[in-house]
Amino acid sequence: MWACIAEMPFLKKLEEQYKNRNIAFVGISIDAEKSYEKWRSFIKDKTPAGIQILADNDWNSAFIKDYSVNSIPRFILINP
């Protein structure tokens, strides 16, 4: 999570740059289950840019495997 926190100011600038386009910024946390409450608290307190969701099953979640995510932060563009 901490590497992603360092990227957040840059992500907010990027979101602002593309705010009038057909694009959504989605943050997917892959924290382990033991860190879920810490993640929820961070989201509530810091209100990061974009849509924030939590992947089930951390590094073994379907999205992480399907898109070959092997490090974070990871930026992926998906066409609507």
mmCIF file of the N, C-alpha and C atoms, coordinates in Angstrom:
data_MODEL
# 
_entry.id   MODEL 
# 
loop_
_atom_site.group_PDB 
_atom_site.id 
_atom_site.type_symbol 
_atom_site.label_atom_id 
_atom_site.label_alt_id 
_atom_site.label_comp_id 
_atom_site.label_asym_id 
_atom_site.label_entity_id 
_atom_site.label_seq_id 
_atom_site.pdbx_PDB_ins_code 
_atom_site.Cartn_x 
_atom_site.Cartn_y 
_atom_site.Cartn_z 
_atom_site.occupancy 
_atom_site.B_iso_or_equiv 
_atom_site.pdbx_formal_charge 
_atom_site.auth_seq_id 
_atom_site.auth_comp_id 
_atom_site.auth_asym_id 
_atom_site.auth_atom_id 
_atom_site.pdbx_PDB_model_num 
ATOM 1   N N  . MET A 1 1  ? 0.823   -1.193  0.000   1.00 0.00 ? 1  MET A N  1 
ATOM 2   C CA . MET A 1 1  ? 0.000   0.000   0.000   1.00 0.00 ? 1  MET A CA 1 
ATOM 3   C C  . MET A 1 1  ? 0.865   1.253   0.000   1.00 0.00 ? 1  MET A C  1 
ATOM 4   N N  . TRP A 1 2  ? 2.022   1.231   0.633   1.00 0.00 ? 2  TRP A N  1 
ATOM 5   C CA . TRP A 1 2  ? 2.806   2.452   0.808   1.00 0.00 ? 2  TRP A CA 1 
ATOM 6   C C  . TRP A 1 2  ? 3.374   2.974   -0.506  1.00 0.00 ? 2  TRP A C  1 
ATOM 7   N N  . ALA A 1 3  ? 3.749   2.077   -1.423  1.00 0.00 ? 3  ALA A N  1 
ATOM 8   C CA . ALA A 1 3  ? 4.224   2.539   -2.729  1.00 0.00 ? 3  ALA A CA 1 
ATOM 9   C C  . ALA A 1 3  ? 3.113   3.279   -3.454  1.00 0.00 ? 3  ALA A C  1 
ATOM 10  N N  . CYS A 1 4  ? 1.908   2.796   -3.314  1.00 0.00 ? 4  CYS A N  1 
ATOM 11  C CA . CYS A 1 4  ? 0.767   3.438   -3.969  1.00 0.00 ? 4  CYS A CA 1 
ATOM 12  C C  . CYS A 1 4  ? 0.473   4.811   -3.359  1.00 0.00 ? 4  CYS A C  1 
ATOM 13  N N  . ILE A 1 5  ? 0.665   4.949   -2.071  1.00 0.00 ? 5  ILE A N  1 
ATOM 14  C CA . ILE A 1 5  ? 0.420   6.235   -1.409  1.00 0.00 ? 5  ILE A CA 1 
ATOM 15  C C  . ILE A 1 5  ? 1.334   7.306   -1.996  1.00 0.00 ? 5  ILE A C  1 
ATOM 16  N N  . ALA A 1 6  ? 2.558   6.957   -2.278  1.00 0.00 ? 6  ALA A N  1 
ATOM 17  C CA . ALA A 1 6  ? 3.508   7.915   -2.861  1.00 0.00 ? 6  ALA A CA 1 
ATOM 18  C C  . ALA A 1 6  ? 3.068   8.370   -4.248  1.00 0.00 ? 6  ALA A C  1 
ATOM 19  N N  . GLU A 1 7  ? 2.320   7.543   -4.958  1.00 0.00 ? 7  GLU A N  1 
ATOM 20  C CA . GLU A 1 7  ? 1.858   7.867   -6.310  1.00 0.00 ? 7  GLU A CA 1 
ATOM 21  C C  . GLU A 1 7  ? 0.582   8.706   -6.323  1.00 0.00 ? 7  GLU A C  1 
ATOM 22  N N  . MET A 1 8  ? -0.124  8.794   -5.224  1.00 0.00 ? 8  MET A N  1 
ATOM 23  C CA . MET A 1 8  ? -1.431  9.449   -5.193  1.00 0.00 ? 8  MET A CA 1 
ATOM 24  C C  . MET A 1 8  ? -1.438  10.911  -5.653  1.00 0.00 ? 8  MET A C  1 
ATOM 25  N N  . PRO A 1 9  ? -0.483  11.726  -5.283  1.00 0.00 ? 9  PRO A N  1 
ATOM 26  C CA . PRO A 1 9  ? -0.519  13.110  -5.788  1.00 0.00 ? 9  PRO A CA 1 
ATOM 27  C C  . PRO A 1 9  ? -0.441  13.173  -7.318  1.00 0.00 ? 9  PRO A C  1 
ATOM 28  N N  . PHE A 1 10 ? 0.330   12.290  -7.909  1.00 0.00 ? 10 PHE A N  1 
ATOM 29  C CA . PHE A 1 10 ? 0.448   12.265  -9.367  1.00 0.00 ? 10 PHE A CA 1 
ATOM 30  C C  . PHE A 1 10 ? -0.841  11.762  -10.013 1.00 0.00 ? 10 PHE A C  1 
ATOM 31  N N  . LEU A 1 11 ? -1.474  10.792  -9.364  1.00 0.00 ? 11 LEU A N  1 
ATOM 32  C CA . LEU A 1 11 ? -2.733  10.268  -9.864  1.00 0.00 ? 11 LEU A CA 1 
ATOM 33  C C  . LEU A 1 11 ? -3.823  11.332  -9.809  1.00 0.00 ? 11 LEU A C  1 
ATOM 34  N N  . LYS A 1 12 ? -3.855  12.117  -8.743  1.00 0.00 ? 12 LYS A N  1 
ATOM 35  C CA . LYS A 1 12 ? -4.851  13.189  -8.635  1.00 0.00 ? 12 LYS A CA 1 
ATOM 36  C C  . LYS A 1 12 ? -4.670  14.209  -9.760  1.00 0.00 ? 12 LYS A C  1 
ATOM 37  N N  . LYS A 1 13 ? -3.432  14.540  -10.084 1.00 0.00 ? 13 LYS A N  1 
ATOM 38  C CA . LYS A 1 13 ? -3.170  15.470  -11.190 1.00 0.00 ? 13 LYS A CA 1 
ATOM 39  C C  . LYS A 1 13 ? -3.630  14.874  -12.509 1.00 0.00 ? 13 LYS A C  1 
ATOM 40  N N  . LEU A 1 14 ? -3.382  13.597  -12.694 1.00 0.00 ? 14 LEU A N  1 
ATOM 41  C CA . LEU A 1 14 ? -3.791  12.922  -13.919 1.00 0.00 ? 14 LEU A CA 1 
ATOM 42  C C  . LEU A 1 14 ? -5.311  12.883  -14.036 1.00 0.00 ? 14 LEU A C  1 
ATOM 43  N N  . GLU A 1 15 ? -5.981  12.608  -12.946 1.00 0.00 ? 15 GLU A N  1 
ATOM 44  C CA . GLU A 1 15 ? -7.444  12.611  -12.954 1.00 0.00 ? 15 GLU A CA 1 
ATOM 45  C C  . GLU A 1 15 ? -7.986  13.989  -13.329 1.00 0.00 ? 15 GLU A C  1 
ATOM 46  N N  . GLU A 1 16 ? -7.387  15.012  -12.786 1.00 0.00 ? 16 GLU A N  1 
ATOM 47  C CA . GLU A 1 16 ? -7.821  16.375  -13.101 1.00 0.00 ? 16 GLU A CA 1 
ATOM 48  C C  . GLU A 1 16 ? -7.631  16.668  -14.590 1.00 0.00 ? 16 GLU A C  1 
ATOM 49  N N  . GLN A 1 17 ? -6.532  16.224  -15.134 1.00 0.00 ? 17 GLN A N  1 
ATOM 50  C CA . GLN A 1 17 ? -6.230  16.445  -16.546 1.00 0.00 ? 17 GLN A CA 1 
ATOM 51  C C  . GLN A 1 17 ? -7.266  15.769  -17.458 1.00 0.00 ? 17 GLN A C  1 
ATOM 52  N N  . TYR A 1 18 ? -7.790  14.635  -17.042 1.00 0.00 ? 18 TYR A N  1 
ATOM 53  C CA . TYR A 1 18 ? -8.716  13.858  -17.874 1.00 0.00 ? 18 TYR A CA 1 
ATOM 54  C C  . TYR A 1 18 ? -10.162 13.894  -17.374 1.00 0.00 ? 18 TYR A C  1 
ATOM 55  N N  . LYS A 1 19 ? -10.504 14.840  -16.533 1.00 0.00 ? 19 LYS A N  1 
ATOM 56  C CA . LYS A 1 19 ? -11.820 14.845  -15.893 1.00 0.00 ? 19 LYS A CA 1 
ATOM 57  C C  . LYS A 1 19 ? -12.989 14.967  -16.864 1.00 0.00 ? 19 LYS A C  1 
ATOM 58  N N  . ASN A 1 20 ? -12.828 15.537  -18.013 1.00 0.00 ? 20 ASN A N  1 
ATOM 59  C CA . ASN A 1 20 ? -13.927 15.702  -18.957 1.00 0.00 ? 20 ASN A CA 1 
ATOM 60  C C  . ASN A 1 20 ? -13.912 14.663  -20.071 1.00 0.00 ? 20 ASN A C  1 
ATOM 61  N N  . ARG A 1 21 ? -13.265 13.556  -19.831 1.00 0.00 ? 21 ARG A N  1 
ATOM 62  C CA . ARG A 1 21 ? -13.182 12.486  -20.834 1.00 0.00 ? 21 ARG A CA 1 
ATOM 63  C C  . ARG A 1 21 ? -13.846 11.225  -20.303 1.00 0.00 ? 21 ARG A C  1 
ATOM 64  N N  . ASN A 1 22 ? -14.078 10.309  -21.204 1.00 0.00 ? 22 ASN A N  1 
ATOM 65  C CA . ASN A 1 22 ? -14.718 9.043   -20.843 1.00 0.00 ? 22 ASN A CA 1 
ATOM 66  C C  . ASN A 1 22 ? -13.693 8.099   -20.226 1.00 0.00 ? 22 ASN A C  1 
ATOM 67  N N  . ILE A 1 23 ? -13.297 8.414   -18.990 1.00 0.00 ? 23 ILE A N  1 
ATOM 68  C CA . ILE A 1 23 ? -12.292 7.600   -18.304 1.00 0.00 ? 23 ILE A CA 1 
ATOM 69  C C  . ILE A 1 23 ? -12.613 7.583   -16.808 1.00 0.00 ? 23 ILE A C  1 
ATOM 70  N N  . ALA A 1 24 ? -12.433 6.433   -16.216 1.00 0.00 ? 24 ALA A N  1 
ATOM 71  C CA . ALA A 1 24 ? -12.607 6.305   -14.769 1.00 0.00 ? 24 ALA A CA 1 
ATOM 72  C C  . ALA A 1 24 ? -11.304 5.774   -14.190 1.00 0.00 ? 24 ALA A C  1 
ATOM 73  N N  . PHE A 1 25 ? -10.901 6.321   -13.089 1.00 0.00 ? 25 PHE A N  1 
ATOM 74  C CA . PHE A 1 25 ? -9.701  5.878   -12.401 1.00 0.00 ? 25 PHE A CA 1 
ATOM 75  C C  . PHE A 1 25 ? -10.137 4.991   -11.233 1.00 0.00 ? 25 PHE A C  1 
ATOM 76  N N  . VAL A 1 26 ? -9.650  3.776   -11.242 1.00 0.00 ? 26 VAL A N  1 
ATOM 77  C CA . VAL A 1 26 ? -10.052 2.798   -10.232 1.00 0.00 ? 26 VAL A CA 1 
ATOM 78  C C  . VAL A 1 26 ? -8.808  2.281   -9.521  1.00 0.00 ? 26 VAL A C  1 
ATOM 79  N N  . GLY A 1 27 ? -8.809  2.400   -8.227  1.00 0.00 ? 27 GLY A N  1 
ATOM 80  C CA . GLY A 1 27 ? -7.728  1.848   -7.419  1.00 0.00 ? 27 GLY A CA 1 
ATOM 81  C C  . GLY A 1 27 ? -8.176  0.522   -6.832  1.00 0.00 ? 27 GLY A C  1 
ATOM 82  N N  . ILE A 1 28 ? -7.394  -0.510  -7.063  1.00 0.00 ? 28 ILE A N  1 
ATOM 83  C CA . ILE A 1 28 ? -7.723  -1.830  -6.530  1.00 0.00 ? 28 ILE A CA 1 
ATOM 84  C C  . ILE A 1 28 ? -6.656  -2.209  -5.513  1.00 0.00 ? 28 ILE A C  1 
ATOM 85  N N  . SER A 1 29 ? -7.053  -2.273  -4.274  1.00 0.00 ? 29 SER A N  1 
ATOM 86  C CA . SER A 1 29 ? -6.122  -2.657  -3.227  1.00 0.00 ? 29 SER A CA 1 
ATOM 87  C C  . SER A 1 29 ? -6.001  -4.173  -3.186  1.00 0.00 ? 29 SER A C  1 
ATOM 88  N N  . ILE A 1 30 ? -4.791  -4.652  -3.031  1.00 0.00 ? 30 ILE A N  1 
ATOM 89  C CA . ILE A 1 30 ? -4.581  -6.092  -2.921  1.00 0.00 ? 30 ILE A CA 1 
ATOM 90  C C  . ILE A 1 30 ? -4.016  -6.437  -1.545  1.00 0.00 ? 30 ILE A C  1 
ATOM 91  N N  . ASP A 1 31 ? -4.435  -5.674  -0.567  1.00 0.00 ? 31 ASP A N  1 
ATOM 92  C CA . ASP A 1 31 ? -3.994  -5.939  0.801   1.00 0.00 ? 31 ASP A CA 1 
ATOM 93  C C  . ASP A 1 31 ? -4.500  -7.290  1.285   1.00 0.00 ? 31 ASP A C  1 
ATOM 94  N N  . ALA A 1 32 ? -3.762  -7.898  2.178   1.00 0.00 ? 32 ALA A N  1 
ATOM 95  C CA . ALA A 1 32 ? -4.173  -9.150  2.808   1.00 0.00 ? 32 ALA A CA 1 
ATOM 96  C C  . ALA A 1 32 ? -5.368  -8.880  3.710   1.00 0.00 ? 32 ALA A C  1 
ATOM 97  N N  . GLU A 1 33 ? -6.143  -9.909  3.968   1.00 0.00 ? 33 GLU A N  1 
ATOM 98  C CA . GLU A 1 33 ? -7.355  -9.768  4.769   1.00 0.00 ? 33 GLU A CA 1 
ATOM 99  C C  . GLU A 1 33 ? -7.091  -9.125  6.128   1.00 0.00 ? 33 GLU A C  1 
ATOM 100 N N  . LYS A 1 34 ? -5.930  -9.391  6.713   1.00 0.00 ? 34 LYS A N  1 
ATOM 101 C CA . LYS A 1 34 ? -5.613  -8.825  8.024   1.00 0.00 ? 34 LYS A CA 1 
ATOM 102 C C  . LYS A 1 34 ? -5.480  -7.301  7.974   1.00 0.00 ? 34 LYS A C  1 
ATOM 103 N N  . SER A 1 35 ? -5.324  -6.736  6.778   1.00 0.00 ? 35 SER A N  1 
ATOM 104 C CA . SER A 1 35 ? -5.162  -5.284  6.624   1.00 0.00 ? 35 SER A CA 1 
ATOM 105 C C  . SER A 1 35 ? -6.415  -4.579  6.117   1.00 0.00 ? 35 SER A C  1 
ATOM 106 N N  . TYR A 1 36 ? -7.516  -5.294  5.977   1.00 0.00 ? 36 TYR A N  1 
ATOM 107 C CA . TYR A 1 36 ? -8.736  -4.693  5.421   1.00 0.00 ? 36 TYR A CA 1 
ATOM 108 C C  . TYR A 1 36 ? -9.177  -3.458  6.195   1.00 0.00 ? 36 TYR A C  1 
ATOM 109 N N  . GLU A 1 37 ? -9.220  -3.543  7.516   1.00 0.00 ? 37 GLU A N  1 
ATOM 110 C CA . GLU A 1 37 ? -9.689  -2.405  8.314   1.00 0.00 ? 37 GLU A CA 1 
ATOM 111 C C  . GLU A 1 37 ? -8.734  -1.221  8.195   1.00 0.00 ? 37 GLU A C  1 
ATOM 112 N N  . LYS A 1 38 ? -7.452  -1.487  8.136   1.00 0.00 ? 38 LYS A N  1 
ATOM 113 C CA . LYS A 1 38 ? -6.456  -0.430  7.951   1.00 0.00 ? 38 LYS A CA 1 
ATOM 114 C C  . LYS A 1 38 ? -6.687  0.268   6.609   1.00 0.00 ? 38 LYS A C  1 
ATOM 115 N N  . TRP A 1 39 ? -6.976  -0.527  5.558   1.00 0.00 ? 39 TRP A N  1 
ATOM 116 C CA . TRP A 1 39 ? -7.257  0.018   4.231   1.00 0.00 ? 39 TRP A CA 1 
ATOM 117 C C  . TRP A 1 39 ? -8.524  0.869   4.270   1.00 0.00 ? 39 TRP A C  1 
ATOM 118 N N  . ARG A 1 40 ? -9.594  0.342   4.871   1.00 0.00 ? 40 ARG A N  1 
ATOM 119 C CA . ARG A 1 40 ? -10.862 1.088   4.955   1.00 0.00 ? 40 ARG A CA 1 
ATOM 120 C C  . ARG A 1 40 ? -10.676 2.416   5.696   1.00 0.00 ? 40 ARG A C  1 
ATOM 121 N N  . SER A 1 41 ? -9.918  2.387   6.759   1.00 0.00 ? 41 SER A N  1 
ATOM 122 C CA . SER A 1 41 ? -9.652  3.592   7.531   1.00 0.00 ? 41 SER A CA 1 
ATOM 123 C C  . SER A 1 41 ? -8.880  4.612   6.698   1.00 0.00 ? 41 SER A C  1 
ATOM 124 N N  . PHE A 1 42 ? -7.892  4.132   5.949   1.00 0.00 ? 42 PHE A N  1 
ATOM 125 C CA . PHE A 1 42 ? -7.115  5.018   5.087   1.00 0.00 ? 42 PHE A CA 1 
ATOM 126 C C  . PHE A 1 42 ? -8.015  5.676   4.051   1.00 0.00 ? 42 PHE A C  1 
ATOM 127 N N  . ILE A 1 43 ? -8.871  4.910   3.406   1.00 0.00 ? 43 ILE A N  1 
ATOM 128 C CA . ILE A 1 43 ? -9.774  5.435   2.380   1.00 0.00 ? 43 ILE A CA 1 
ATOM 129 C C  . ILE A 1 43 ? -10.705 6.481   2.987   1.00 0.00 ? 43 ILE A C  1 
ATOM 130 N N  . LYS A 1 44 ? -11.221 6.191   4.150   1.00 0.00 ? 44 LYS A N  1 
ATOM 131 C CA . LYS A 1 44 ? -12.127 7.127   4.820   1.00 0.00 ? 44 LYS A CA 1 
ATOM 132 C C  . LYS A 1 44 ? -11.418 8.425   5.196   1.00 0.00 ? 44 LYS A C  1 
ATOM 133 N N  . ASP A 1 45 ? -10.205 8.324   5.727   1.00 0.00 ? 45 ASP A N  1 
ATOM 134 C CA . ASP A 1 45 ? -9.468  9.488   6.215   1.00 0.00 ? 45 ASP A CA 1 
ATOM 135 C C  . ASP A 1 45 ? -8.824  10.319  5.100   1.00 0.00 ? 45 ASP A C  1 
ATOM 136 N N  . LYS A 1 46 ? -8.284  9.658   4.102   1.00 0.00 ? 46 LYS A N  1 
ATOM 137 C CA . LYS A 1 46 ? -7.504  10.357  3.074   1.00 0.00 ? 46 LYS A CA 1 
ATOM 138 C C  . LYS A 1 46 ? -8.289  10.647  1.793   1.00 0.00 ? 46 LYS A C  1 
ATOM 139 N N  . THR A 1 47 ? -9.413  9.996   1.615   1.00 0.00 ? 47 THR A N  1 
ATOM 140 C CA . THR A 1 47 ? -10.235 10.133  0.413   1.00 0.00 ? 47 THR A CA 1 
ATOM 141 C C  . THR A 1 47 ? -9.397  10.291  -0.868  1.00 0.00 ? 47 THR A C  1 
ATOM 142 N N  . PRO A 1 48 ? -8.701  9.239   -1.235  1.00 0.00 ? 48 PRO A N  1 
ATOM 143 C CA . PRO A 1 48 ? -7.891  9.307   -2.460  1.00 0.00 ? 48 PRO A CA 1 
ATOM 144 C C  . PRO A 1 48 ? -8.762  9.482   -3.699  1.00 0.00 ? 48 PRO A C  1 
ATOM 145 N N  . ALA A 1 49 ? -8.135  9.906   -4.763  1.00 0.00 ? 49 ALA A N  1 
ATOM 146 C CA . ALA A 1 49 ? -8.841  10.136  -6.015  1.00 0.00 ? 49 ALA A CA 1 
ATOM 147 C C  . ALA A 1 49 ? -9.386  8.840   -6.586  1.00 0.00 ? 49 ALA A C  1 
ATOM 148 N N  . GLY A 1 50 ? -10.400 8.957   -7.389  1.00 0.00 ? 50 GLY A N  1 
ATOM 149 C CA . GLY A 1 50 ? -10.932 7.807   -8.112  1.00 0.00 ? 50 GLY A CA 1 
ATOM 150 C C  . GLY A 1 50 ? -11.799 6.896   -7.270  1.00 0.00 ? 50 GLY A C  1 
ATOM 151 N N  . ILE A 1 51 ? -12.151 5.792   -7.869  1.00 0.00 ? 51 ILE A N  1 
ATOM 152 C CA . ILE A 1 51 ? -12.959 4.760   -7.234  1.00 0.00 ? 51 ILE A CA 1 
ATOM 153 C C  . ILE A 1 51 ? -12.000 3.794   -6.552  1.00 0.00 ? 51 ILE A C  1 
ATOM 154 N N  . GLN A 1 52 ? -12.247 3.503   -5.308  1.00 0.00 ? 52 GLN A N  1 
ATOM 155 C CA . GLN A 1 52 ? -11.352 2.623   -4.550  1.00 0.00 ? 52 GLN A CA 1 
ATOM 156 C C  . GLN A 1 52 ? -12.080 1.335   -4.188  1.00 0.00 ? 52 GLN A C  1 
ATOM 157 N N  . ILE A 1 53 ? -11.516 0.209   -4.588  1.00 0.00 ? 53 ILE A N  1 
ATOM 158 C CA . ILE A 1 53 ? -12.103 -1.081  -4.242  1.00 0.00 ? 53 ILE A CA 1 
ATOM 159 C C  . ILE A 1 53 ? -11.022 -2.002  -3.692  1.00 0.00 ? 53 ILE A C  1 
ATOM 160 N N  . LEU A 1 54 ? -11.476 -3.057  -3.055  1.00 0.00 ? 54 LEU A N  1 
ATOM 161 C CA . LEU A 1 54 ? -10.571 -4.014  -2.427  1.00 0.00 ? 54 LEU A CA 1 
ATOM 162 C C  . LEU A 1 54 ? -10.725 -5.358  -3.123  1.00 0.00 ? 54 LEU A C  1 
ATOM 163 N N  . ALA A 1 55 ? -9.640  -5.877  -3.674  1.00 0.00 ? 55 ALA A N  1 
ATOM 164 C CA . ALA A 1 55 ? -9.675  -7.184  -4.328  1.00 0.00 ? 55 ALA A CA 1 
ATOM 165 C C  . ALA A 1 55 ? -9.809  -8.272  -3.275  1.00 0.00 ? 55 ALA A C  1 
ATOM 166 N N  . ASP A 1 56 ? -10.614 -9.253  -3.585  1.00 0.00 ? 56 ASP A N  1 
ATOM 167 C CA . ASP A 1 56 ? -10.699 -10.389 -2.666  1.00 0.00 ? 56 ASP A CA 1 
ATOM 168 C C  . ASP A 1 56 ? -9.479  -11.287 -2.881  1.00 0.00 ? 56 ASP A C  1 
ATOM 169 N N  . ASN A 1 57 ? -9.064  -11.937 -1.875  1.00 0.00 ? 57 ASN A N  1 
ATOM 170 C CA . ASN A 1 57 ? -8.006  -12.940 -1.988  1.00 0.00 ? 57 ASN A CA 1 
ATOM 171 C C  . ASN A 1 57 ? -6.642  -12.358 -2.366  1.00 0.00 ? 57 ASN A C  1 
ATOM 172 N N  . ASP A 1 58 ? -6.367  -11.132 -1.990  1.00 0.00 ? 58 ASP A N  1 
ATOM 173 C CA . ASP A 1 58 ? -5.127  -10.379 -2.231  1.00 0.00 ? 58 ASP A CA 1 
ATOM 174 C C  . ASP A 1 58 ? -4.431  -10.771 -3.537  1.00 0.00 ? 58 ASP A C  1 
ATOM 175 N N  . TRP A 1 59 ? -3.199  -11.217 -3.525  1.00 0.00 ? 59 TRP A N  1 
ATOM 176 C CA . TRP A 1 59 ? -2.447  -11.498 -4.759  1.00 0.00 ? 59 TRP A CA 1 
ATOM 177 C C  . TRP A 1 59 ? -3.024  -12.652 -5.562  1.00 0.00 ? 59 TRP A C  1 
ATOM 178 N N  . ASN A 1 60 ? -3.946  -13.393 -4.996  1.00 0.00 ? 60 ASN A N  1 
ATOM 179 C CA . ASN A 1 60 ? -4.555  -14.515 -5.697  1.00 0.00 ? 60 ASN A CA 1 
ATOM 180 C C  . ASN A 1 60 ? -5.920  -14.178 -6.287  1.00 0.00 ? 60 ASN A C  1 
ATOM 181 N N  . SER A 1 61 ? -6.305  -12.913 -6.258  1.00 0.00 ? 61 SER A N  1 
ATOM 182 C CA . SER A 1 61 ? -7.604  -12.538 -6.805  1.00 0.00 ? 61 SER A CA 1 
ATOM 183 C C  . SER A 1 61 ? -7.620  -12.726 -8.320  1.00 0.00 ? 61 SER A C  1 
ATOM 184 N N  . ALA A 1 62 ? -8.798  -12.930 -8.858  1.00 0.00 ? 62 ALA A N  1 
ATOM 185 C CA . ALA A 1 62 ? -8.954  -13.189 -10.293 1.00 0.00 ? 62 ALA A CA 1 
ATOM 186 C C  . ALA A 1 62 ? -8.416  -12.026 -11.124 1.00 0.00 ? 62 ALA A C  1 
ATOM 187 N N  . PHE A 1 63 ? -8.716  -10.787 -10.731 1.00 0.00 ? 63 PHE A N  1 
ATOM 188 C CA . PHE A 1 63 ? -8.252  -9.641  -11.510 1.00 0.00 ? 63 PHE A CA 1 
ATOM 189 C C  . PHE A 1 63 ? -6.728  -9.602  -11.555 1.00 0.00 ? 63 PHE A C  1 
ATOM 190 N N  . ILE A 1 64 ? -6.099  -9.787  -10.435 1.00 0.00 ? 64 ILE A N  1 
ATOM 191 C CA . ILE A 1 64 ? -4.639  -9.740  -10.349 1.00 0.00 ? 64 ILE A CA 1 
ATOM 192 C C  . ILE A 1 64 ? -4.019  -10.812 -11.247 1.00 0.00 ? 64 ILE A C  1 
ATOM 193 N N  . LYS A 1 65 ? -4.585  -11.992 -11.227 1.00 0.00 ? 65 LYS A N  1 
ATOM 194 C CA . LYS A 1 65 ? -4.071  -13.079 -12.071 1.00 0.00 ? 65 LYS A CA 1 
ATOM 195 C C  . LYS A 1 65 ? -4.397  -12.851 -13.546 1.00 0.00 ? 65 LYS A C  1 
ATOM 196 N N  . ASP A 1 66 ? -5.637  -12.453 -13.847 1.00 0.00 ? 66 ASP A N  1 
ATOM 197 C CA . ASP A 1 66 ? -6.055  -12.272 -15.243 1.00 0.00 ? 66 ASP A CA 1 
ATOM 198 C C  . ASP A 1 66 ? -5.265  -11.186 -15.959 1.00 0.00 ? 66 ASP A C  1 
ATOM 199 N N  . TYR A 1 67 ? -4.855  -10.161 -15.227 1.00 0.00 ? 67 TYR A N  1 
ATOM 200 C CA . TYR A 1 67 ? -4.119  -9.052  -15.840 1.00 0.00 ? 67 TYR A CA 1 
ATOM 201 C C  . TYR A 1 67 ? -2.622  -9.096  -15.519 1.00 0.00 ? 67 TYR A C  1 
ATOM 202 N N  . SER A 1 68 ? -2.168  -10.210 -15.025 1.00 0.00 ? 68 SER A N  1 
ATOM 203 C CA . SER A 1 68 ? -0.741  -10.447 -14.752 1.00 0.00 ? 68 SER A CA 1 
ATOM 204 C C  . SER A 1 68 ? -0.096  -9.331  -13.931 1.00 0.00 ? 68 SER A C  1 
ATOM 205 N N  . VAL A 1 69 ? -0.783  -8.900  -12.904 1.00 0.00 ? 69 VAL A N  1 
ATOM 206 C CA . VAL A 1 69 ? -0.228  -7.882  -12.013 1.00 0.00 ? 69 VAL A CA 1 
ATOM 207 C C  . VAL A 1 69 ? 0.778   -8.568  -11.095 1.00 0.00 ? 69 VAL A C  1 
ATOM 208 N N  . ASN A 1 70 ? 2.030   -8.145  -11.185 1.00 0.00 ? 70 ASN A N  1 
ATOM 209 C CA . ASN A 1 70 ? 3.058   -8.769  -10.359 1.00 0.00 ? 70 ASN A CA 1 
ATOM 210 C C  . ASN A 1 70 ? 3.819   -7.760  -9.510  1.00 0.00 ? 70 ASN A C  1 
ATOM 211 N N  . SER A 1 71 ? 3.397   -6.493  -9.558  1.00 0.00 ? 71 SER A N  1 
ATOM 212 C CA . SER A 1 71 ? 3.997   -5.467  -8.717  1.00 0.00 ? 71 SER A CA 1 
ATOM 213 C C  . SER A 1 71 ? 3.023   -4.307  -8.602  1.00 0.00 ? 71 SER A C  1 
ATOM 214 N N  . ILE A 1 72 ? 3.233   -3.487  -7.584  1.00 0.00 ? 72 ILE A N  1 
ATOM 215 C CA . ILE A 1 72 ? 2.389   -2.309  -7.411  1.00 0.00 ? 72 ILE A CA 1 
ATOM 216 C C  . ILE A 1 72 ? 3.266   -1.094  -7.194  1.00 0.00 ? 72 ILE A C  1 
ATOM 217 N N  . PRO A 1 73 ? 2.827   0.079   -7.556  1.00 0.00 ? 73 PRO A N  1 
ATOM 218 C CA . PRO A 1 73 ? 1.574   0.327   -8.263  1.00 0.00 ? 73 PRO A CA 1 
ATOM 219 C C  . PRO A 1 73 ? 1.651   -0.164  -9.705  1.00 0.00 ? 73 PRO A C  1 
ATOM 220 N N  . ARG A 1 74 ? 0.506   -0.448  -10.255 1.00 0.00 ? 74 ARG A N  1 
ATOM 221 C CA . ARG A 1 74 ? 0.400   -0.917  -11.638 1.00 0.00 ? 74 ARG A CA 1 
ATOM 222 C C  . ARG A 1 74 ? -0.694  -0.110  -12.309 1.00 0.00 ? 74 ARG A C  1 
ATOM 223 N N  . PHE A 1 75 ? -0.433  0.397   -13.472 1.00 0.00 ? 75 PHE A N  1 
ATOM 224 C CA . PHE A 1 75 ? -1.421  1.181   -14.216 1.00 0.00 ? 75 PHE A CA 1 
ATOM 225 C C  . PHE A 1 75 ? -1.829  0.405   -15.446 1.00 0.00 ? 75 PHE A C  1 
ATOM 226 N N  . ILE A 1 76 ? -3.137  0.237   -15.614 1.00 0.00 ? 76 ILE A N  1 
ATOM 227 C CA . ILE A 1 76 ? -3.680  -0.542  -16.715 1.00 0.00 ? 76 ILE A CA 1 
ATOM 228 C C  . ILE A 1 76 ? -4.783  0.299   -17.362 1.00 0.00 ? 76 ILE A C  1 
ATOM 229 N N  . LEU A 1 77 ? -4.746  0.395   -18.686 1.00 0.00 ? 77 LEU A N  1 
ATOM 230 C CA . LEU A 1 77 ? -5.817  1.057   -19.420 1.00 0.00 ? 77 LEU A CA 1 
ATOM 231 C C  . LEU A 1 77 ? -6.726  -0.006  -20.002 1.00 0.00 ? 77 LEU A C  1 
ATOM 232 N N  . ILE A 1 78 ? -8.030  0.121   -19.752 1.00 0.00 ? 78 ILE A N  1 
ATOM 233 C CA . ILE A 1 78 ? -9.008  -0.829  -20.269 1.00 0.00 ? 78 ILE A CA 1 
ATOM 234 C C  . ILE A 1 78 ? -10.024 -0.047  -21.088 1.00 0.00 ? 78 ILE A C  1 
ATOM 235 N N  . ASN A 1 79 ? -10.175 -0.397  -22.326 1.00 0.00 ? 79 ASN A N  1 
ATOM 236 C CA . ASN A 1 79 ? -11.100 0.274   -23.235 1.00 0.00 ? 79 ASN A CA 1 
ATOM 237 C C  . ASN A 1 79 ? -12.544 -0.039  -22.830 1.00 0.00 ? 79 ASN A C  1 
ATOM 238 N N  . PRO A 1 80 ? -13.427 1.004   -22.857 1.00 0.00 ? 80 PRO A N  1 
ATOM 239 C CA . PRO A 1 80 ? -14.832 0.745   -22.485 1.00 0.00 ? 80 PRO A CA 1 
ATOM 240 C C  . PRO A 1 80 ? -15.476 -0.254  -23.416 1.00 0.00 ? 80 PRO A C  1 
# 
